[in-house]
Amino acid sequence: PSLSPFTAAPSLPGAPNVLIEVGSGTISEDATARVIAFATRNDTESTTGADTAAVTSTQLSYLWRVERVGDNSSSSVVATGNEPSLVISAPFLGIGRFRFSCLVTDERTGLSNEDVRILTVVGQPTQTLSIESTGSAGAYTTLFNASCQASGGQAPYLYQYEARISGRRDLISGFSPSGDLQNFVLPPGSVLVACLVRDAVGGESIGAEFGPISVTSPFAPTPRPTASPPPTTGPSSTLAPTTAITASPSTLAPTAFNKTKALLTDCNTIASVTD
């Protein structure tokens, strides 16, 4: 429901003490805000031990209201009851400055007191990314330099670089306060280089990408040169006969024969081995 602008309740003798805690006072648009009202009874009755906790928890009621700063028409009740904390998602609020108010009432005396705090919701950071290579971008030994600049969100920022290959994500460097990264190599394949940014209130970008960059593998097979066949005829030929060697069980013990036969079989599959 639409309500009038917040008006702090008078601090009357015996009214509850109340203090709202909103952490740092700034959160990212994709975060969840937990706002807590610390309240205690402040009447003249004496209570001790467990009685004090029981009275405090059961006889204080909380009325939470939220409005966008500068827009009184946006004021609304978001929670009532005996719960001293309010959990609300930033996407529900949107980006901007919001005024949180909690009116605490002592149900035994009917006296109330109120505290107000401002919570700021900032958008996620964005960034621009540029990559330069010190040589041919296709070689696996190529060194790369990257520069990433963030804006929006809440400064200061942290930067992290990663290589993305066919759904796999390989870390190039962990989060660092500098957006510049120099002299790094990339894994082989079709590589996307991504820079992720995290701001001071935990907001993160999905990561600006550069590429793809095609990088060769250091283990790529090298084609072997084709040799000319040696001469097979003529008086100057040194080519040995091409008759395959065989082993006879009559001249070798069974174990030695089997081992020798296996060895010669392997050799003869490559080329005929001569005596």
C-alpha positions as CSV (number, residue, x, y, z in Angstrom):
1,P,0.0,0.0,0.0
2,S,1.0,3.6,-0.6
3,L,2.1,5.4,2.6
4,S,3.0,8.9,3.6
5,P,6.7,9.7,3.9
6,F,8.5,8.3,6.8
7,T,8.4,10.2,10.1
8,A,10.6,9.1,12.9
9,A,8.6,8.2,16.0
10,P,9.3,10.4,19.0
11,S,11.8,9.0,21.5
12,L,9.6,8.8,24.5
13,P,10.7,7.5,27.9
14,G,10.2,3.8,28.0
15,A,10.1,3.4,24.2
16,P,12.2,0.6,22.7
17,N,15.8,1.1,21.7
18,V,16.2,0.4,18.0
19,L,19.2,0.5,15.6
20,I,19.2,-0.7,12.0
21,E,22.3,-2.4,10.5
22,V,22.7,-2.5,6.7
23,G,26.3,-3.6,6.5
24,S,28.5,-1.4,4.2
25,G,25.4,0.4,2.9
26,T,26.0,-0.6,-0.7
27,I,25.2,-3.8,-2.5
28,S,25.3,-5.0,-6.1
29,E,22.1,-5.3,-8.2
30,D,22.4,-9.1,-8.2
31,A,22.9,-9.4,-4.4
32,T,20.6,-10.1,-1.5
33,A,20.3,-7.5,1.2
34,R,19.9,-8.6,4.8
35,V,18.8,-5.6,7.0
36,I,18.7,-6.2,10.8
37,A,17.0,-4.1,13.5
38,F,18.6,-4.5,16.9
39,A,15.9,-3.6,19.4
40,T,15.5,-3.9,23.2
41,R,12.7,-3.1,25.5
42,N,13.3,0.0,27.6
43,D,10.5,0.0,30.2
44,T,10.9,0.2,34.0
45,E,10.0,-3.4,34.7
46,S,13.0,-5.5,35.9
47,T,13.5,-8.8,34.1
48,T,16.5,-11.1,34.4
49,G,18.1,-14.0,32.6
50,A,15.8,-16.0,30.3
51,D,12.9,-13.8,31.2
52,T,14.5,-10.9,29.5
53,A,15.1,-12.7,26.2
54,A,11.5,-14.1,26.3
55,V,10.0,-10.7,26.9
56,T,12.2,-9.1,24.2
57,S,11.4,-11.6,21.5
58,T,7.7,-12.0,22.0
59,Q,6.6,-8.5,23.0
60,L,8.3,-6.4,20.4
61,S,6.7,-6.0,16.9
62,Y,8.4,-4.8,13.8
63,L,7.0,-2.8,10.9
64,W,9.4,-2.6,7.9
65,R,9.0,0.0,5.2
66,V,11.0,0.8,2.1
67,E,11.0,3.8,-0.3
68,R,13.2,5.0,-3.1
69,V,15.0,8.1,-2.0
70,G,13.4,11.1,-3.7
71,D,10.2,9.2,-4.5
72,N,7.8,9.3,-1.6
73,S,5.1,7.6,-3.7
74,S,7.2,4.4,-3.8
75,S,6.9,3.9,0.0
76,S,5.5,0.5,0.9
77,V,5.2,-1.9,3.8
78,V,7.3,-4.9,3.1
79,A,7.1,-6.9,6.4
80,T,5.4,-6.9,9.7
81,G,5.5,-9.2,12.7
82,N,8.0,-10.3,15.3
83,E,10.9,-10.8,12.8
84,P,13.8,-8.4,13.5
85,S,15.5,-9.0,10.2
86,L,14.5,-8.3,6.6
87,V,15.9,-10.2,3.6
88,I,15.2,-8.7,0.3
89,S,16.7,-9.2,-3.2
90,A,18.3,-6.2,-4.9
91,P,16.6,-7.0,-8.2
92,F,13.3,-6.5,-6.4
93,L,14.4,-3.0,-5.5
94,G,16.3,-2.0,-8.7
95,I,19.3,0.3,-9.0
96,G,19.2,3.4,-6.8
97,R,19.2,4.7,-3.2
98,F,16.6,3.2,-0.8
99,R,15.4,4.3,2.6
100,F,14.7,1.4,5.0
101,S,12.7,2.2,8.1
102,C,11.8,-0.1,11.0
103,L,9.2,0.9,13.5
104,V,9.5,-1.2,16.7
105,T,6.6,-1.3,19.1
106,D,6.6,-2.6,22.7
107,E,3.3,-4.4,22.8
108,R,3.1,-4.2,26.6
109,T,3.4,-0.5,26.8
110,G,2.2,0.5,23.3
111,L,5.3,2.8,22.9
112,S,7.2,2.8,19.6
113,N,10.5,4.0,18.2
114,E,11.9,4.0,14.7
115,D,15.3,4.0,13.0
116,V,16.1,4.8,9.3
117,R,19.0,3.8,7.1
118,I,19.9,4.3,3.5
119,L,20.9,1.3,1.3
120,T,22.4,2.0,-2.2
121,V,22.1,-0.6,-5.0
122,V,24.6,-0.3,-7.8
123,G,24.6,-1.9,-11.2
124,Q,27.1,-4.6,-12.2
125,P,30.4,-3.5,-13.6
126,T,31.1,-3.5,-17.4
127,Q,34.5,-3.6,-19.1
128,T,36.4,-3.2,-22.4
129,L,39.1,-5.7,-23.3
130,S,42.0,-5.4,-25.8
131,I,44.7,-8.0,-26.7
132,E,48.0,-7.6,-28.5
133,S,50.5,-10.3,-29.5
134,T,54.3,-9.8,-29.7
135,G,54.6,-12.2,-32.7
136,S,52.5,-14.4,-34.9
137,A,49.3,-15.2,-33.1
138,G,49.3,-18.7,-34.4
139,A,52.4,-19.9,-32.7
140,Y,52.2,-21.6,-29.3
141,T,55.3,-19.6,-28.2
142,T,53.7,-16.2,-28.9
143,L,53.5,-13.9,-26.0
144,F,50.3,-11.8,-25.5
145,N,49.5,-8.6,-23.6
146,A,46.0,-7.8,-22.4
147,S,44.4,-4.6,-21.1
148,C,40.9,-4.5,-19.4
149,Q,39.2,-1.4,-18.1
150,A,36.1,-1.6,-15.9
151,S,33.4,1.0,-15.2
152,G,30.1,1.1,-13.4
153,G,29.4,-0.9,-10.2
154,Q,31.4,0.2,-7.2
155,A,35.1,0.8,-7.5
156,P,37.8,-0.4,-6.8
157,Y,37.8,-3.4,-9.1
158,L,39.5,-6.8,-9.4
159,Y,40.4,-8.4,-12.7
160,Q,40.8,-12.1,-13.6
161,Y,41.8,-13.5,-17.0
162,E,40.9,-16.9,-18.4
163,A,41.2,-18.9,-21.6
164,R,38.0,-20.5,-23.0
165,I,38.4,-23.5,-25.3
166,S,35.4,-25.7,-26.4
167,G,33.5,-25.1,-23.2
168,R,36.6,-25.5,-21.0
169,R,37.8,-22.6,-18.9
170,D,41.5,-22.4,-18.1
171,L,42.7,-19.7,-15.6
172,I,45.4,-17.4,-16.9
173,S,45.7,-15.2,-13.8
174,G,43.7,-14.9,-10.6
175,F,41.9,-11.7,-9.4
176,S,44.3,-8.7,-9.3
177,P,43.7,-5.0,-8.8
178,S,45.5,-4.3,-12.2
179,G,43.6,-4.8,-15.4
180,D,46.9,-5.1,-17.4
181,L,48.5,-8.5,-18.0
182,Q,51.7,-8.9,-19.9
183,N,53.7,-11.7,-21.5
184,F,51.4,-14.7,-21.2
185,V,51.0,-17.6,-23.5
186,L,47.8,-19.4,-24.6
187,P,47.0,-23.1,-24.7
188,P,46.7,-24.7,-28.2
189,G,43.3,-24.5,-30.0
190,S,40.8,-21.9,-30.9
191,V,41.0,-19.7,-27.8
192,L,38.7,-17.0,-26.5
193,V,40.5,-14.7,-23.9
194,A,38.0,-13.4,-21.3
195,C,38.4,-10.8,-18.5
196,L,36.1,-11.0,-15.5
197,V,35.6,-8.0,-13.2
198,R,34.6,-8.0,-9.6
199,D,33.7,-4.7,-7.9
200,A,34.0,-3.6,-4.3
201,V,30.5,-4.9,-3.3
202,G,30.8,-8.3,-4.9
203,G,29.2,-7.4,-8.3
204,E,30.6,-9.4,-11.1
205,S,30.6,-9.1,-14.9
206,I,30.1,-12.2,-17.1
207,G,33.4,-11.4,-18.8
208,A,34.3,-9.6,-21.9
209,E,35.8,-11.9,-24.6
210,F,38.4,-11.4,-27.3
211,G,39.0,-13.8,-30.1
212,P,39.0,-16.6,-31.1
213,I,42.7,-16.8,-31.5
214,S,44.0,-19.9,-33.3
215,V,47.1,-21.3,-31.5
216,T,49.0,-24.3,-32.8
217,S,50.0,-27.2,-30.6
218,P,53.7,-27.7,-29.6
219,F,53.2,-31.4,-30.1
220,A,51.8,-31.2,-33.7
221,P,53.6,-33.9,-35.8
222,T,56.2,-32.7,-38.2
223,P,56.0,-34.3,-41.7
224,R,59.0,-36.5,-42.4
225,P,61.0,-35.9,-45.6
226,T,60.5,-38.6,-48.3
227,A,63.9,-40.2,-49.2
228,S,64.7,-41.3,-52.7
229,P,64.9,-45.2,-52.9
230,P,68.5,-46.5,-53.1
231,P,69.7,-48.1,-56.4
232,T,69.0,-51.8,-56.6
233,T,71.2,-52.7,-59.7
234,G,74.6,-51.9,-61.0
235,P,78.1,-52.7,-59.9
236,S,78.3,-49.9,-57.4
237,S,75.2,-51.0,-55.5
238,T,75.7,-51.8,-51.8
239,L,72.1,-52.9,-51.2
240,A,72.0,-56.1,-49.2
241,P,69.8,-59.1,-50.2
242,T,66.2,-58.8,-49.2
243,T,65.6,-62.3,-48.0
244,A,63.9,-62.4,-44.6
245,I,65.7,-64.1,-41.7
246,T,64.0,-67.1,-40.1
247,A,64.7,-69.0,-36.9
248,S,64.8,-72.7,-36.6
249,P,63.7,-74.6,-33.4
250,S,66.4,-77.2,-34.1
251,T,69.2,-74.8,-33.2
252,L,67.7,-72.9,-30.2
253,A,66.1,-73.8,-26.9
254,P,62.3,-73.4,-26.9
255,T,62.3,-70.2,-24.8
256,A,65.1,-68.6,-26.8
257,F,63.5,-69.7,-30.0
258,N,60.2,-68.1,-29.1
259,K,61.8,-64.8,-28.1
260,T,64.0,-64.7,-31.2
261,K,61.1,-65.5,-33.5
262,A,59.0,-62.7,-32.0
263,L,61.9,-60.3,-32.4
264,L,62.5,-61.3,-36.1
265,T,58.8,-61.1,-36.8
266,D,58.8,-57.5,-35.6
267,C,61.8,-56.7,-37.7
268,N,60.5,-58.3,-40.8
269,T,57.2,-56.3,-40.6
270,I,59.3,-53.2,-41.0
271,A,61.6,-54.4,-43.8
272,S,63.3,-57.7,-44.7
273,V,66.3,-58.3,-42.4
274,T,69.3,-59.9,-44.0
275,D,72.0,-62.1,-42.6
